[in-house]
Amino acid sequence: MNVLVIGNGGREHAILLALKKSPKVDKLYCMKGNAGTAQIAENVDVDYMNIDAVKNFAAAHPEIDYYVVTPDDPLALGLVDALEAMGKRCFGPDKRAAIIESSKAYAKGLMKKYNIPTAEYEIFDSYDKALEYVRKKGAPIVLKADGLALGKGVLVCETLKQAEEGLKEIMLDKTFGAAGNVVVVEECMKGLKYTPGEEVSVLAFTDGKTIVPMITACDHKRAQDGDKGLNTGGMGTFSPCPFWTEELEEEVLEKIMIPTMNALNAEGRTFKGCLYFGLMRTDKGMKVVEYNSRFGDPETQVVLPMLKTDLMEIFDAVTDGRLADIKIEWDSGACVCVVLASGGYPLSYKKGKEITIGDIGGCTLVHAGTAVKDGKLVTNGGRVLGVVAKGETIEAARNKAYAAAENIKWENMYYRKDIGIKYREG
């Protein structure tokens, strides 16, 4: 079949690389794509935030059999609803289900109603009342813009001064736009051994009846080594999570994943697609940090290379409501992704810098913010490339990834040097 993946980042390139392995897939398309996706798919220059434009394209291209909608914004706008109304087969939740990510306030309310473990919180649409609450609670404390903010709308404030400034940024300065009209103020959860805690990302396939967790991953959100600096969309990932056990997986399935799927069903918001669970291990068990309504970026870059089962088979099963019939298997070993970024990211940065690539030693380059200009590969975003390496251990994989990263260059390139050592004993 012919498959179109919607999005332009590293996540979409990683999904296309996985789909390319499937004997069920004939031709791949990507809307809009990047220089990497263009190597394995036909890039389509249509604005996927314009639903009418996507519908017009779909109507004009009946040869495309299946659509994979991955970014949060078009999911929240209802792109899957629009395509399915045209009779198109899709992977991704409809607008009603995607609210689990597009509104953090909704997600917190859902967890409270259905007793799904999460941090204590309050929701405010008034800056003055939020400020009063923050001053009463003190720090550390977590502030979350209610709406979508490119993965950057969460501020972990270690001091009261940071919290006061953060609240002003979100609600008054509108750093995240309308996403900050409502703010969720949360307790700062602490982990068993680490501060602020041991976080793990667990993506799961679900058709609304069955939910199957994927292999675990650990993200590095902050821009600088040691989890310092500004929040980003993600500076690197590794898989699997070192502290994850079968017992933890059973706990998460029983107390978080299945209850979340059932809660959405009970609310008339059946979720079909990839449901992402951002979790933390605390002294009171596993708790939900956040939900996403799609594959994570850059978690996808380390999860899908470990997938042994045909991804297209899984997508079909989710769409058809027969996920229970599919046996999903994973490679042993580990995978690491080091994100190479433009200097200045996540704030201002320059595009159009020529990229030179030397020996990458068997690693895979996943393109995020790249383009071809005058026949040359150039930067076209904040997160530019992901260097993905597999190995028998996380250490072996990270050594391969960093050796490859040293042979990639452009003006003002930067990357974290500590991807893959999080939660290592000692």
C-alpha positions as CSV (number, residue, x, y, z in Angstrom):
1,M,0.0,0.0,0.0
2,N,1.0,3.7,-0.3
3,V,1.4,5.5,3.0
4,L,1.7,9.2,3.8
5,V,3.3,10.3,7.1
6,I,2.3,13.8,8.2
7,G,5.1,16.0,9.9
8,N,8.6,17.3,9.2
9,G,10.7,16.2,12.1
10,G,13.0,13.5,13.4
11,R,10.0,11.5,14.7
12,E,8.5,11.3,11.2
13,H,11.8,10.3,9.6
14,A,12.1,7.5,12.2
15,I,8.6,6.3,11.5
16,L,9.3,6.3,7.7
17,L,12.5,4.3,8.3
18,A,10.5,1.7,10.2
19,L,7.7,1.6,7.6
20,K,10.3,1.2,4.8
21,K,11.1,-2.2,6.2
22,S,7.5,-3.4,5.8
23,P,6.7,-5.7,2.8
24,K,3.2,-4.3,3.0
25,V,4.3,-0.8,2.1
26,D,4.9,0.1,-1.6
27,K,5.4,3.9,-1.7
28,L,6.0,6.4,1.1
29,Y,5.0,10.0,1.2
30,C,5.8,12.7,3.8
31,M,3.9,16.0,4.3
32,K,6.0,18.3,4.4
33,G,9.1,16.3,5.3
34,N,12.7,17.3,5.3
35,A,16.0,16.4,3.5
36,G,16.1,13.0,5.2
37,T,12.6,12.0,4.5
38,A,13.1,13.0,0.8
39,Q,15.7,10.1,0.6
40,I,13.1,7.4,1.2
41,A,9.7,9.2,0.6
42,E,8.1,11.7,-1.8
43,N,7.9,15.0,0.1
44,V,4.6,16.7,-0.3
45,D,4.6,20.5,0.0
46,V,1.2,21.0,1.7
47,D,0.6,22.8,5.0
48,Y,-0.8,20.1,7.3
49,M,-2.2,22.7,9.7
50,N,-4.6,23.7,6.9
51,I,-7.2,20.9,7.1
52,D,-8.9,22.0,3.8
53,A,-5.6,21.9,2.0
54,V,-4.9,18.4,3.3
55,K,-8.4,17.3,2.3
56,N,-8.0,18.7,-1.2
57,F,-4.7,16.8,-1.5
58,A,-6.2,13.5,-0.3
59,A,-9.1,13.9,-2.7
60,A,-6.7,14.4,-5.6
61,H,-4.6,11.4,-4.6
62,P,-6.8,8.4,-4.2
63,E,-3.7,6.2,-4.7
64,I,-2.6,6.9,-1.1
65,D,-4.1,4.2,1.1
66,Y,-3.1,5.2,4.6
67,Y,-2.4,8.3,6.6
68,V,-0.2,8.5,9.7
69,V,-0.8,11.8,11.6
70,T,1.9,12.3,14.2
71,P,2.3,16.0,15.3
72,D,0.2,17.2,18.2
73,D,-1.2,20.3,16.6
74,P,-3.0,18.7,13.6
75,L,-4.3,16.0,15.9
76,A,-5.8,18.6,18.2
77,L,-7.3,20.4,15.2
78,G,-9.1,17.2,14.1
79,L,-7.2,16.2,11.0
80,V,-7.8,12.5,11.6
81,D,-11.6,13.3,11.9
82,A,-11.5,15.1,8.6
83,L,-9.6,12.3,6.8
84,E,-11.7,9.5,8.2
85,A,-14.9,11.4,7.2
86,M,-13.5,11.1,3.6
87,G,-13.2,7.3,4.1
88,K,-9.4,7.4,4.5
89,R,-7.7,4.9,6.8
90,C,-5.6,6.7,9.5
91,F,-3.3,6.1,12.4
92,G,-3.8,8.7,15.2
93,P,-6.5,9.7,17.6
94,D,-9.5,11.9,16.7
95,K,-9.9,15.4,18.1
96,R,-12.0,14.3,21.1
97,A,-9.3,11.8,22.2
98,A,-6.3,14.1,21.4
99,I,-7.5,16.5,24.1
100,I,-5.6,14.3,26.6
101,E,-2.5,16.2,25.3
102,S,-4.0,19.4,24.0
103,S,-5.4,20.3,27.4
104,K,-3.3,19.5,30.5
105,A,-6.2,20.7,32.6
106,Y,-8.4,18.1,31.0
107,A,-5.8,15.4,31.5
108,K,-5.4,16.2,35.2
109,G,-9.2,16.3,35.7
110,L,-9.4,12.9,34.0
111,M,-6.8,11.4,36.3
112,K,-8.5,12.8,39.4
113,K,-11.9,11.5,38.4
114,Y,-10.6,8.0,37.6
115,N,-8.0,7.7,40.4
116,I,-5.0,7.5,38.1
117,P,-1.9,8.4,40.2
118,T,-0.4,11.8,39.4
119,A,1.0,14.9,41.2
120,E,-1.3,17.1,43.3
121,Y,-2.3,20.2,41.4
122,E,-4.6,23.2,41.0
123,I,-5.8,24.9,37.8
124,F,-6.0,28.7,37.4
125,D,-7.2,31.1,34.7
126,S,-6.4,34.1,36.9
127,Y,-2.8,35.2,37.2
128,D,-3.4,36.8,40.7
129,K,-5.0,33.7,42.1
130,A,-2.2,31.5,40.6
131,L,0.4,33.8,42.1
132,E,-1.2,33.7,45.5
133,Y,-1.3,29.9,45.4
134,V,2.3,29.6,44.3
135,R,3.4,31.9,47.1
136,K,1.4,29.8,49.6
137,K,2.9,26.5,48.4
138,G,6.5,27.7,47.9
139,A,9.2,25.9,45.8
140,P,10.1,23.6,44.2
141,I,6.9,23.7,42.2
142,V,5.9,22.9,38.6
143,L,4.1,25.2,36.2
144,K,2.4,23.9,33.1
145,A,0.8,25.9,30.3
146,D,-2.6,24.2,29.6
147,G,-2.3,24.1,25.8
148,L,0.2,22.8,23.3
149,A,3.6,24.5,23.4
150,L,6.0,22.4,21.3
151,G,7.0,20.4,24.3
152,K,8.4,23.4,26.1
153,G,5.4,24.6,28.2
154,V,6.5,23.0,31.4
155,L,8.6,24.9,34.0
156,V,10.2,23.1,36.9
157,C,10.9,26.0,39.4
158,E,13.5,25.3,42.1
159,T,12.9,28.6,43.9
160,L,10.0,30.9,44.6
161,K,11.6,33.6,42.5
162,Q,11.7,31.3,39.5
163,A,8.1,30.3,40.0
164,E,7.0,33.9,40.2
165,E,8.9,34.8,37.0
166,G,7.7,31.6,35.3
167,L,4.0,32.4,36.1
168,K,4.5,35.9,34.6
169,E,6.1,34.4,31.5
170,I,3.2,32.0,30.9
171,M,0.1,34.0,31.9
172,L,1.1,37.7,31.3
173,D,4.0,37.7,28.8
174,K,2.3,34.9,26.8
175,T,5.6,33.2,26.1
176,F,3.6,30.2,24.9
177,G,0.7,32.2,23.4
178,A,-2.8,31.2,24.1
179,A,-1.6,27.9,25.6
180,G,-0.9,29.9,28.7
181,N,-4.4,31.3,29.2
182,V,-4.8,28.6,31.8
183,V,-2.0,27.2,34.0
184,V,-1.7,24.0,35.9
185,V,0.3,24.4,39.1
186,E,1.7,21.0,40.4
187,E,3.7,19.7,43.3
188,C,7.2,18.8,42.2
189,M,7.4,15.0,42.5
190,K,10.6,13.5,43.9
191,G,12.0,10.2,42.9
192,L,13.4,7.4,45.0
193,K,17.1,8.2,44.4
194,Y,17.3,11.2,42.1
195,T,16.2,14.8,42.1
196,P,13.7,15.8,40.7
197,G,13.0,12.1,40.1
198,E,13.3,9.2,37.8
199,E,11.3,9.9,34.7
200,V,10.6,7.4,32.0
201,S,8.7,7.6,28.7
202,V,6.4,4.7,27.9
203,L,4.7,4.8,24.5
204,A,1.9,2.4,23.9
205,F,-0.1,1.2,21.0
206,T,-3.9,1.1,21.6
207,D,-7.0,0.5,19.6
208,G,-9.3,1.5,22.5
209,K,-9.8,-2.2,23.6
210,T,-6.2,-3.4,24.0
211,I,-3.2,-1.4,25.1
212,V,0.4,-2.6,24.5
213,P,3.4,-0.8,26.0
214,M,6.4,-0.3,23.8
215,I,10.0,-0.6,25.0
216,T,10.8,2.2,27.5
217,A,12.9,5.3,26.8
218,C,14.5,8.1,28.8
219,D,14.4,11.7,27.5
220,H,16.7,14.6,28.2
221,K,14.6,17.8,28.0
222,R,17.1,20.4,29.2
223,A,19.4,22.1,26.7
224,Q,22.6,21.6,28.7
225,D,24.6,18.8,30.4
226,G,23.5,17.8,33.8
227,D,19.8,18.6,33.0
228,K,20.6,22.3,33.2
229,G,19.3,25.2,31.0
230,L,16.1,25.8,29.2
231,N,13.5,23.2,28.4
232,T,13.7,21.9,24.8
233,G,11.7,19.5,22.6
234,G,14.3,16.9,23.7
235,M,18.1,16.8,23.3
236,G,18.5,13.0,23.2
237,T,17.1,9.7,24.4
238,F,18.2,6.2,25.3
239,S,16.4,2.9,25.5
240,P,15.6,0.8,27.6
241,C,15.2,2.6,30.9
242,P,17.8,1.2,33.4
243,F,15.4,1.0,36.4
244,W,12.4,-0.5,34.5
245,T,11.4,-4.0,35.6
246,E,8.6,-6.4,34.8
247,E,7.1,-5.6,38.2
248,L,7.0,-1.8,37.3
249,E,5.4,-2.6,33.9
250,E,2.7,-4.7,35.6
251,E,2.0,-1.8,38.0
252,V,1.8,0.7,35.2
253,L,-0.5,-1.4,33.1
254,E,-2.8,-2.1,36.0
255,K,-2.9,1.3,37.7
256,I,-2.2,3.7,34.8
257,M,-2.4,2.4,31.3
258,I,-5.6,0.3,31.3
259,P,-7.4,2.8,33.6
260,T,-6.5,5.6,31.2
261,M,-7.8,3.7,28.2
262,N,-11.0,2.8,30.0
263,A,-11.4,6.3,31.3
264,L,-11.3,7.8,27.8
265,N,-13.8,5.2,26.6
266,A,-16.1,6.1,29.5
267,E,-15.9,9.7,28.5
268,G,-16.8,9.0,24.9
269,R,-13.3,9.8,23.8
270,T,-12.0,6.4,22.6
271,F,-8.3,6.6,21.8
272,K,-6.8,4.8,18.8
273,G,-3.1,5.4,18.0
274,C,0.0,5.9,20.1
275,L,-0.7,7.0,23.6
276,Y,2.4,8.4,25.4
277,F,2.8,8.1,29.1
278,G,5.4,10.4,30.8
279,L,5.9,8.7,34.1
280,M,7.9,9.1,37.3
281,R,9.0,6.6,39.9
282,T,8.3,8.0,43.4
283,D,8.2,6.6,46.9
284,K,4.5,6.3,46.4
285,G,4.7,4.2,43.2
286,M,4.6,5.2,39.6
287,K,2.8,8.5,38.7
288,V,1.8,10.2,35.5
289,V,3.8,13.4,34.7
290,E,2.0,14.0,31.4
291,Y,0.2,12.3,28.5
292,N,0.9,12.9,24.8
293,S,-1.5,11.8,22.1
294,R,1.3,10.7,19.7
295,F,4.8,9.3,19.3
296,G,7.3,11.2,21.3
297,D,10.2,13.1,19.7
298,P,13.0,12.0,20.2
299,E,11.8,8.9,22.0
300,T,10.6,7.4,18.7
301,Q,14.1,7.6,17.3
302,V,15.3,5.0,19.9
303,V,12.1,2.9,20.3
304,L,11.3,2.0,16.7
305,P,14.8,0.8,15.8
306,M,14.3,-1.8,18.5
307,L,10.9,-3.0,17.0
308,K,11.1,-6.5,15.4
309,T,7.4,-6.6,14.4
310,D,6.2,-5.0,11.1
311,L,5.1,-1.5,12.1
312,M,2.6,-1.4,9.2
313,E,1.0,-4.6,10.5
314,I,0.6,-2.9,13.9
315,F,-0.9,0.3,12.4
316,D,-3.4,-1.7,10.4
317,A,-4.4,-3.7,13.5
318,V,-4.9,-0.5,15.5
319,T,-7.1,1.0,12.8
320,D,-9.1,-2.2,12.5
321,G,-9.5,-2.7,16.3
322,R,-7.7,-6.0,16.3
323,L,-4.5,-5.1,18.2
324,A,-5.0,-8.1,20.5
325,D,-4.3,-10.4,17.6
326,I,-0.8,-9.0,17.0
327,K,2.3,-10.2,18.9
328,I,4.7,-7.3,19.2
329,E,8.4,-8.2,19.7
330,W,11.5,-6.1,20.5
331,D,15.2,-6.5,20.0
332,S,17.5,-7.1,23.0
333,G,20.3,-4.6,23.6
334,A,20.0,-0.8,23.7
335,C,19.6,2.3,21.5
336,V,20.8,5.9,22.0
337,C,19.9,9.1,20.1
338,V,22.1,12.2,20.4
339,V,20.4,15.3,19.1
340,L,22.6,17.8,17.2
341,A,21.2,21.3,17.5
342,S,21.7,24.8,16.1
343,G,23.5,27.2,18.4
344,G,20.9,29.3,20.3
345,Y,18.2,26.6,20.3
346,P,15.7,26.6,22.0
347,L,15.6,30.4,21.6
348,S,16.9,32.1,18.5
349,Y,19.1,30.4,16.0
350,K,20.2,30.8,12.4
351,K,19.2,28.5,9.5
352,G,21.0,27.7,6.2
353,K,24.3,26.5,7.7
354,E,26.0,23.9,5.5
355,I,26.3,20.5,7.1
356,T,29.3,18.2,6.5
357,I,29.0,14.5,7.4
358,G,32.0,12.2,7.7
359,D,32.3,8.6,8.9
360,I,29.3,7.8,11.1
361,G,30.4,4.2,11.8
362,G,27.2,2.3,11.2
363,C,24.9,4.8,13.0
364,T,21.7,6.1,11.5
365,L,21.2,9.8,10.9
366,V,17.6,10.8,11.6
367,H,16.9,14.2,10.0
368,A,14.8,16.8,11.9
369,G,15.6,20.4,10.8
370,T,17.3,19.9,7.5
371,A,16.9,21.0,3.9
372,V,18.7,21.0,0.6
373,K,19.7,24.4,-0.8
374,D,21.7,24.8,-4.0
375,G,22.5,21.1,-3.9
376,K,23.9,21.3,-0.3
377,L,22.6,19.9,2.9
378,V,21.8,22.8,5.3
379,T,20.3,23.4,8.7
380,N,16.6,24.3,8.7
381,G,15.6,24.2,12.4
382,G,16.6,24.1,16.0
383,R,17.0,20.4,16.4
384,V,18.8,19.4,13.2
385,L,19.9,15.8,13.3
386,G,19.6,12.8,15.6
387,V,22.6,10.3,15.7
388,V,21.0,6.9,16.4
389,A,23.2,4.0,17.5
390,K,22.4,0.5,18.6
391,G,24.6,-1.7,20.9
392,E,24.5,-4.6,23.3
393,T,24.5,-2.1,26.2
394,I,23.6,1.6,26.6
395,E,27.3,2.4,27.1
396,A,28.2,0.7,23.8
397,A,25.5,2.5,21.9
398,R,26.3,5.9,23.4
399,N,30.0,5.4,22.5
400,K,29.1,4.7,18.9
401,A,26.7,7.7,18.8
402,Y,29.3,10.2,20.2
403,A,32.0,8.9,17.9
404,A,29.8,9.6,14.9
405,A,28.7,13.0,16.2
406,E,32.3,14.1,16.2
407,N,32.4,13.6,12.4
408,I,29.4,15.9,11.8
409,K,29.9,19.6,11.6
410,W,28.3,22.9,10.9
411,E,28.8,26.4,12.2
412,N,27.6,26.8,15.9
413,M,26.5,23.1,16.2
414,Y,26.0,21.9,19.8
415,Y,24.9,18.8,21.6
416,R,24.8,17.4,25.1
417,K,27.7,15.2,26.1
418,D,25.8,13.2,28.7
419,I,23.0,11.4,26.9
420,G,22.7,7.9,28.2
421,I,24.3,8.2,31.6
422,K,21.1,9.2,33.5
423,Y,20.2,6.9,36.3
424,R,23.4,5.0,36.1
425,E,24.3,3.6,39.5
426,G,27.0,5.6,41.2
